[in-house]
Amino acid sequence: MKIEMDRMIIVKQLHELHWELIDRRSGLISSIREQVCKYTIKHFIVSLEESVSDCFIAEENDMQRHGYSEYLRHKAEHDRFRDDLHNLKGVMLSLSPDKKCGSYELAVELNGIMADFIVDHITNTDKKLGAFLEGKRLAPFLDPQQKIIHRSQFII
């Protein structure tokens, strides 16, 4: 019973991390609109990279533990997103040292990467994983009335 509860807690945490990613993207959009993104982008990328890493590691461990057949494809999508974040971080760090901030263009590029990941990965790939875990009765706490994300909700 304890193992089952641990698994349910892991799945719930992953679900919450997805919503955290969506909320972070909303914050990025706000900073772009308010024209302060070039001052906040550095912190944003670093903190996003850390939370995404934690989320992906937990999700990948869970997929392996439960024998998820789509593990390699799913992990490849995670790796692409990690690489995109790492590359943006490299661009940000390579800006001239006299610049004490990032750039508007960098924030807009990150917004696009996040929108694509949320729409393509979370609403498709992770939905399949959720169904798999639900089939194993590892995700009974998910609210079927939970808001569904549609492409039209995003500024891309």
C-alpha positions as a Markdown table, in Angstrom:
| # | Residue | x | y | z |
|---|---|---|---|---|
| 1 | Met | 0.0 | 0.0 | 0.0 |
| 2 | Lys | 2.8 | 2.4 | 0.8 |
| 3 | Ile | 4.4 | 1.8 | -2.6 |
| 4 | Glu | 1.1 | 2.5 | -4.3 |
| 5 | Met | 0.7 | 5.8 | -2.3 |
| 6 | Asp | 4.3 | 6.8 | -3.2 |
| 7 | Arg | 3.5 | 6.2 | -6.9 |
| 8 | Met | 0.4 | 8.3 | -6.7 |
| 9 | Ile | 2.3 | 11.1 | -5.0 |
| 10 | Ile | 4.9 | 11.0 | -7.8 |
| 11 | Val | 2.2 | 11.2 | -10.5 |
| 12 | Lys | 0.4 | 14.1 | -8.6 |
| 13 | Gln | 3.7 | 16.0 | -8.3 |
| 14 | Leu | 4.3 | 15.6 | -12.1 |
| 15 | His | 0.9 | 16.9 | -12.8 |
| 16 | Glu | 1.5 | 19.9 | -10.6 |
| 17 | Leu | 4.9 | 20.6 | -12.2 |
| 18 | His | 3.1 | 20.8 | -15.6 |
| 19 | Trp | 0.8 | 23.5 | -14.3 |
| 20 | Glu | 3.9 | 25.3 | -12.8 |
| 21 | Leu | 5.4 | 25.3 | -16.3 |
| 22 | Ile | 2.3 | 26.8 | -17.7 |
| 23 | Asp | 2.2 | 29.4 | -15.0 |
| 24 | Arg | 5.8 | 30.3 | -15.5 |
| 25 | Arg | 5.1 | 30.8 | -19.2 |
| 26 | Ser | 2.3 | 33.2 | -18.3 |
| 27 | Gly | 4.8 | 35.1 | -16.2 |
| 28 | Leu | 7.1 | 35.3 | -19.1 |
| 29 | Ile | 4.3 | 36.6 | -21.4 |
| 30 | Ser | 3.5 | 39.3 | -18.8 |
| 31 | Ser | 7.2 | 40.4 | -18.6 |
| 32 | Ile | 7.3 | 40.6 | -22.4 |
| 33 | Arg | 4.1 | 42.7 | -22.4 |
| 34 | Glu | 5.4 | 45.0 | -19.6 |
| 35 | Gln | 8.7 | 45.3 | -21.5 |
| 36 | Val | 10.8 | 44.1 | -18.5 |
| 37 | Cys | 11.6 | 40.7 | -19.9 |
| 38 | Lys | 15.2 | 41.6 | -20.8 |
| 39 | Tyr | 15.8 | 42.2 | -17.1 |
| 40 | Thr | 14.2 | 39.0 | -15.9 |
| 41 | Ile | 15.1 | 36.5 | -18.6 |
| 42 | Lys | 18.4 | 35.4 | -17.0 |
| 43 | His | 16.7 | 34.4 | -13.7 |
| 44 | Phe | 13.8 | 32.9 | -15.6 |
| 45 | Ile | 15.9 | 30.6 | -17.7 |
| 46 | Val | 18.0 | 29.4 | -14.8 |
| 47 | Ser | 15.1 | 28.6 | -12.5 |
| 48 | Leu | 13.1 | 27.0 | -15.4 |
| 49 | Glu | 16.1 | 24.8 | -16.3 |
| 50 | Glu | 16.2 | 23.6 | -12.6 |
| 51 | Ser | 12.5 | 22.9 | -12.2 |
| 52 | Val | 12.2 | 21.2 | -15.6 |
| 53 | Ser | 15.2 | 19.0 | -14.8 |
| 54 | Asp | 13.6 | 17.8 | -11.6 |
| 55 | Cys | 10.3 | 17.2 | -13.3 |
| 56 | Phe | 11.8 | 15.3 | -16.2 |
| 57 | Ile | 14.0 | 13.1 | -14.0 |
| 58 | Ala | 11.0 | 12.2 | -11.8 |
| 59 | Glu | 8.8 | 11.5 | -14.9 |
| 60 | Glu | 11.5 | 9.4 | -16.6 |
| 61 | Asn | 12.1 | 7.4 | -13.5 |
| 62 | Asp | 8.4 | 6.7 | -13.1 |
| 63 | Met | 8.1 | 5.7 | -16.8 |
| 64 | Gln | 11.0 | 3.2 | -16.4 |
| 65 | Arg | 9.7 | 1.9 | -13.1 |
| 66 | His | 6.3 | 1.1 | -14.6 |
| 67 | Gly | 7.6 | -0.3 | -18.0 |
| 68 | Tyr | 6.1 | 2.5 | -20.2 |
| 69 | Ser | 6.6 | 1.4 | -23.8 |
| 70 | Glu | 6.9 | 4.9 | -25.1 |
| 71 | Tyr | 9.7 | 5.8 | -22.7 |
| 72 | Leu | 12.5 | 6.4 | -25.3 |
| 73 | Arg | 10.3 | 8.7 | -27.5 |
| 74 | His | 9.0 | 10.5 | -24.5 |
| 75 | Lys | 12.6 | 11.0 | -23.1 |
| 76 | Ala | 13.8 | 12.2 | -26.5 |
| 77 | Glu | 11.2 | 15.0 | -26.3 |
| 78 | His | 12.4 | 15.9 | -22.8 |
| 79 | Asp | 16.0 | 16.0 | -24.1 |
| 80 | Arg | 15.1 | 18.3 | -27.0 |
| 81 | Phe | 13.5 | 20.7 | -24.5 |
| 82 | Arg | 16.5 | 20.5 | -22.2 |
| 83 | Asp | 18.8 | 21.2 | -25.1 |
| 84 | Asp | 16.7 | 24.2 | -26.2 |
| 85 | Leu | 16.9 | 25.7 | -22.7 |
| 86 | His | 20.6 | 25.0 | -22.5 |
| 87 | Asn | 21.2 | 26.6 | -25.9 |
| 88 | Leu | 19.2 | 29.7 | -24.9 |
| 89 | Lys | 21.1 | 29.9 | -21.7 |
| 90 | Gly | 24.4 | 29.8 | -23.7 |
| 91 | Val | 23.2 | 32.6 | -25.9 |
| 92 | Met | 22.2 | 34.6 | -22.9 |
| 93 | Leu | 25.6 | 34.1 | -21.2 |
| 94 | Ser | 27.4 | 35.0 | -24.5 |
| 95 | Leu | 25.9 | 38.5 | -24.6 |
| 96 | Ser | 28.5 | 41.2 | -24.2 |
| 97 | Pro | 29.6 | 41.5 | -20.6 |
| 98 | Asp | 28.6 | 45.2 | -20.5 |
| 99 | Lys | 25.0 | 44.1 | -21.0 |
| 100 | Lys | 23.5 | 43.4 | -17.5 |
| 101 | Cys | 20.4 | 41.8 | -19.0 |
| 102 | Gly | 19.2 | 39.5 | -21.7 |
| 103 | Ser | 17.2 | 40.6 | -24.7 |
| 104 | Tyr | 13.6 | 40.9 | -25.8 |
| 105 | Glu | 14.3 | 38.5 | -28.7 |
| 106 | Leu | 15.6 | 35.9 | -26.3 |
| 107 | Ala | 12.4 | 36.1 | -24.2 |
| 108 | Val | 10.2 | 35.8 | -27.3 |
| 109 | Glu | 12.2 | 32.8 | -28.5 |
| 110 | Leu | 11.8 | 31.2 | -25.1 |
| 111 | Asn | 8.1 | 31.9 | -25.2 |
| 112 | Gly | 7.8 | 30.1 | -28.5 |
| 113 | Ile | 9.8 | 27.1 | -27.2 |
| 114 | Met | 7.7 | 26.8 | -24.1 |
| 115 | Ala | 4.4 | 27.2 | -26.1 |
| 116 | Asp | 5.4 | 24.4 | -28.5 |
| 117 | Phe | 6.4 | 22.2 | -25.6 |
| 118 | Ile | 3.2 | 22.8 | -23.7 |
| 119 | Val | 1.0 | 22.3 | -26.7 |
| 120 | Asp | 2.8 | 19.4 | -28.2 |
| 121 | His | 4.3 | 17.5 | -25.3 |
| 122 | Ile | 2.1 | 18.1 | -22.3 |
| 123 | Thr | -1.2 | 17.9 | -24.1 |
| 124 | Asn | -0.3 | 14.9 | -26.3 |
| 125 | Thr | 2.7 | 12.9 | -25.1 |
| 126 | Asp | 2.0 | 13.4 | -21.4 |
| 127 | Lys | -1.7 | 12.8 | -21.9 |
| 128 | Lys | -0.7 | 9.3 | -23.2 |
| 129 | Leu | 1.5 | 8.7 | -20.2 |
| 130 | Gly | -1.4 | 9.8 | -17.9 |
| 131 | Ala | -3.7 | 7.3 | -19.6 |
| 132 | Phe | -1.1 | 4.6 | -19.2 |
| 133 | Leu | -0.7 | 5.4 | -15.5 |
| 134 | Glu | -4.4 | 5.7 | -15.0 |
| 135 | Gly | -4.8 | 2.3 | -16.6 |
| 136 | Lys | -2.4 | 1.0 | -13.9 |
| 137 | Arg | -4.6 | 2.9 | -11.4 |
| 138 | Leu | -1.7 | 5.1 | -10.5 |
| 139 | Ala | -3.5 | 8.4 | -11.2 |
| 140 | Pro | -7.0 | 8.0 | -9.7 |
| 141 | Phe | -6.8 | 11.5 | -8.1 |
| 142 | Leu | -6.8 | 13.4 | -11.4 |
| 143 | Asp | -9.9 | 15.4 | -11.8 |
| 144 | Pro | -11.7 | 14.5 | -15.0 |
| 145 | Gln | -13.1 | 18.0 | -15.1 |
| 146 | Gln | -9.6 | 19.5 | -15.1 |
| 147 | Lys | -9.1 | 22.3 | -17.6 |
| 148 | Ile | -8.0 | 21.0 | -21.0 |
| 149 | Ile | -5.3 | 23.0 | -22.8 |
| 150 | His | -6.0 | 24.0 | -26.3 |
| 151 | Arg | -3.6 | 25.5 | -28.8 |
| 152 | Ser | -5.9 | 28.6 | -29.1 |
| 153 | Gln | -5.1 | 29.5 | -25.5 |
| 154 | Phe | -1.5 | 30.4 | -26.3 |
| 155 | Ile | 0.1 | 33.3 | -27.9 |
| 156 | Ile | 2.6 | 31.7 | -30.3 |
